[in-house]
């Protein structure tokens, strides 16, 4: 599988890239090498290979989530610089 200069120019336009003639030829060669490598990967027989979801069989052992109230609502309001009834009062941000 290989590509031509017109396809490279279209891809470069879509990616908002610009190349001079030397770089364009170099990029075309590099792109064709990549496409050849992808073709080699497609030819591999993977029929006996089990699908891989994770690289290792290790499982993260995490502690269970437990909610704890460290500061009650009233204690928080008591320490607030400004409050309005049961709410914190903050400076206006939007006009």
C-alpha positions as CSV (number, residue, x, y, z in Angstrom):
1,X,0.0,0.0,0.0
2,X,1.4,3.4,-0.9
3,X,0.1,6.9,-1.4
4,X,0.8,9.6,-4.0
5,X,1.7,13.2,-3.8
6,X,-1.9,14.4,-4.3
7,X,-3.1,12.4,-1.3
8,X,-0.2,13.8,0.8
9,X,-1.1,17.3,-0.2
10,X,-4.7,16.7,0.7
11,X,-3.7,15.3,4.1
12,X,-1.3,18.2,4.7
13,X,-4.1,20.7,3.9
14,X,-6.5,19.0,6.3
15,X,-3.9,19.0,9.0
16,X,-3.0,22.6,8.2
17,X,0.6,21.7,7.4
18,X,2.8,23.2,4.7
19,X,5.9,21.6,3.2
20,X,8.5,22.8,0.7
21,X,9.3,20.4,-2.2
22,X,12.2,18.6,-0.4
23,X,10.2,18.1,2.8
24,X,7.2,17.0,0.7
25,X,9.2,14.2,-0.9
26,X,10.7,13.2,2.5
27,X,7.2,13.2,4.0
28,X,5.9,11.1,1.1
29,X,8.6,8.6,1.6
30,X,8.0,8.4,5.4
31,X,4.3,8.0,4.9
32,X,4.8,5.2,2.5
33,X,7.1,3.5,4.9
34,X,4.5,3.7,7.6
35,X,1.8,2.4,5.3
36,X,4.0,-0.5,4.3
37,X,4.6,-1.3,8.0
38,X,0.8,-1.3,8.6
39,X,0.4,-3.7,5.7
40,X,2.9,-6.0,7.3
41,X,0.9,-5.9,10.5
42,X,-2.3,-6.7,8.6
43,X,-0.7,-9.8,7.2
44,X,0.1,-11.3,10.7
45,X,-2.0,-14.3,11.6
46,X,-3.6,-13.4,14.9
47,X,-6.4,-16.0,14.8
48,X,-4.9,-17.9,17.8
49,X,-4.1,-14.8,19.8
50,X,-6.4,-14.1,22.7
51,X,-7.7,-10.5,22.8
52,X,-5.8,-8.4,25.3
53,X,-7.7,-6.0,27.5
54,X,-5.1,-5.2,30.1
55,X,-1.3,-5.7,30.1
56,X,-1.3,-7.4,33.5
57,X,-3.7,-9.4,35.5
58,X,-3.2,-7.2,38.6
59,X,-6.2,-5.5,40.1
60,X,-6.1,-2.3,42.0
61,X,-7.0,-2.9,45.6
62,X,-8.6,0.2,46.9
63,X,-10.2,1.0,50.2
64,X,-14.0,1.3,50.1
65,X,-15.3,4.8,49.8
66,X,-16.8,6.0,53.0
67,X,-18.4,9.4,53.5
68,X,-17.5,11.3,56.7
69,X,-18.8,14.7,57.7
70,X,-15.8,16.5,59.2
71,X,-17.4,19.9,59.4
72,X,-21.2,20.3,60.0
73,X,-23.2,22.8,57.9
74,X,-23.7,25.0,61.0
75,X,-19.9,25.0,61.8
76,X,-19.1,25.9,58.3
77,X,-21.5,28.8,58.3
78,X,-20.3,29.9,61.7
79,X,-16.8,30.4,60.2
80,X,-18.0,32.1,57.0
81,X,-17.1,35.8,56.5
82,X,-20.5,36.4,55.0
83,X,-23.7,34.4,55.0
84,X,-27.3,34.7,54.1
85,X,-29.7,32.5,56.1
86,X,-28.4,28.9,55.4
87,X,-26.1,29.9,52.5
88,X,-22.6,31.2,52.0
89,X,-22.5,34.7,50.5
90,X,-19.8,35.2,47.9
91,X,-18.9,38.3,45.8
92,X,-20.7,38.7,42.5
93,X,-18.7,37.2,39.7
94,X,-20.9,37.8,36.6
95,X,-22.7,40.9,35.7
